[in-house]
Structures are given as C-alpha cells and as structure tokens.
Amino acid sequence: MNSDPEEIFSGKLLHLVKLESKYECVIHPGAVVVLPVLNDGGVVLVRQFRPAVNDFILELPAGLLEPGEEPIETGRRELLEETGYRCNKIEIRQKFFTTPGYSNEELFLCLASGLEFSQPVQEEGLEEVIMDKKEIKEGLQKGIFNDAKTIIGLQMYLQEFEQC
C-alpha cells in the first residue's frame, strides 16, 4: 500500500484517500456490533431510521469506536445507550471488514450476556425489539434483516445457541 496516501476528502466521520495513485479508500475509525442475548435466549435488537438508505432498519446495537476506546468498552457503552441494558459479560467473537474493496472499516462483533435492564433508551428514535430464536430464524429465512453486521451476528447466534 502507498505509504503516503493523498487525502481527497475529510469529513466528520469519514475520510477519502487515494492509494497507489489508482485506488480510492474510505478511512473509517472502526465500530462494534453487539449481540445481546437475554437469560431466556432472546436477542435484543433496535429498529432505527437510517438516512443513507431512507428506511427503518432492524439491527443489532452498534456504534463507532471513540479515539482511545477499546472495542469492549464501546460495546458496553453502545449496548446501554441503545437498549438500556448492562451486561455482566462481553467478549469479542469475530472481527471482519465491512467492504474491503473500498474501505478499511473493521467491525468487532461482541457477544454480551448476563443482561440486566438499567435505564430507558438514551438515543432518540430507537425502538427496542426482542426476538426469540424461532423469530430470528424465520426472519433470516424471510429476509427481514438487510443489515450485513446483523445478519452475521444472528447467524453466529443460531450456530452457537442451536442446542438451547
């Protein structure tokens, strides 16, 4: 990779650079997606409006890594802000790139368990949705989830909790 990328655009969140004089790359700070599993096996999701696709999306809680923040800290923070739950245990289960063809965005998929409701949702416009394993399986089959990080997280959930 070019050791001296040429900056094309710099915004509040994203930066666009040119690499090796022919590749454009979106530079992203990284993010965390949380798979919050309740004691009864249900999963906590959120429905929120996403302006980029002009629609409401049903997805797992997620958020950007803040400068100097570890992914586990981000996961705990986003879980609380978006769902009102705290977790007793959280661990990184997977790391993946969202679109490595043009972005360096890396997502950390965390499994959160031992959930305890703590406070009402802090972020305006979010609706909490709790789904059980059967509803998730049917939702994946019917295509109601159209967010890649959520599909990956829910597939992992079905694999890991298939025996439960």
N, C-alpha and C positions, 0 to 999 in steps of 0.2 A: 504494500500500500504506500502511497505517496507520503513521505514524511512531513511534507509541508502543504496541507490542504488549502485550497483557495476558498475563502468564505464568499458565498453568493448572497445569502440572506441570513439575518439574525433576528429572531423574534423572541417573545417572552418565554416560550416553551421550546420551540424547535429551531434548529439551525441547519441550513443547507450549505454543503460544501462540495467542491469539485475535487475528485481524487484522480491522480494519474492522467490528468487532462481530458479524460473522457467519461468518467463516472461521476454522477451526482449522488450524494448521500445525505439523508436526513439524520442529523445527530440528535439523539434523544437521551434524556437523563436516566432512563430505565424506570421500571414500575414493578409493582407487586400485585398479584391477584390472590385472593384468599378463598379457600374452600372451607366455609364454616359448617361443621357437622354438629348438630344438636345431639344430646344424650339419647334421644329416641331414634336417631339415624336420619332425621330430616336435615335438609340443607337450607340455609338462609341465603336468599338472593335479593337483588334490588332491581326495581324497574325504574328507569330514568330516561329522560329525553336527551338524545344525542344530536346536537345541531348539525354535525358533519353528515349524518345520514337522514336528518329531518324526520326522526321517528323515535318512538319509545323502544328501548332495548331491555330485555330481561337478562340480567348478567350477575356474575359473582362480584362481590365487593372488590374494588381495586383502586389503586392510586399511585401517583408518582413518588419516586424516591426523592426525598429532600436532600440537599447537599449535606454530606457527612452522616446521613442517617443509614443505618443498617437495614436490610430488607425485612428482618423480623420486626424491627421497631415500626417500620412503615406498615406492615401487615396488621399489627396490633392497633395502630392509630386509625387506619382506614376501616377496619372492622368496627371499631367503636363509633367513628363518625358516621358511617353509612348504615349501620344496623342497630346501634345501641348496645351491642353485646361486647363483653370482655371474654377473653379465652384464658384458660389455665395452661394450655399447651399449644404451641405453634411451632411448626418446623417446615423448612424448605424441602419440597419433594421433587421439584423439577425446575430447570431453567431452560428457557427457549427464546429464540429470536422471533419477533412477530413477522417481519417482512425483510429478510436479509438481502433481498435483491436491491433494495434502495435505502434501507435504514439499519442503524445499529441498535435499535430498541431491543433491550433484553428484559424479559419478564421472569420474575421469580414466583412460582406457584407454591403457596404455603397451605398446609393442612392445619386448620385450627379446630381444637376440640376442648371439651370441658367448658362449654359456653355458659355464661351467666348474663342475664339481661341486666344492664346497668343504668341506662338512661334512654330517653327518647332520641330518635334520629336527629343529628345536628345539621345535616345538609338538607336544605330546602329542595323540594321537588322529587325526593326519593320515596319510593313506596316499597316497603319490605314485603317479600313473598317467601313463604316457607313451603317447600315441596318435599314429598317423601320419595323413596326410591322408585316406586311404581310410576309416579307422576313424571319424574325425571326421565326414566326410561322411555315412556310414551312421548314425552316432549322432544327427546332426541330423535325418535323414530319419525315423528310428525314434522320435524324441522322448525319448532317454535323458537329455538335458540339460534341466533345468527351472529353471535359474537364468538370469534375463534378462541379467545382465552377461556371463555365459559364452557365451550364445547370440550376443550382439552381437560379442564378441571372436572367437569361432570363425567367424562369418560373414565378418568382416573378414579373418581368416586365409585362408579359402578364396578370397576375392576377390583378395587380394594374392599368394598363392602358387599360384594356379591353373596357371600356366605351368610351375612347378617339378615 
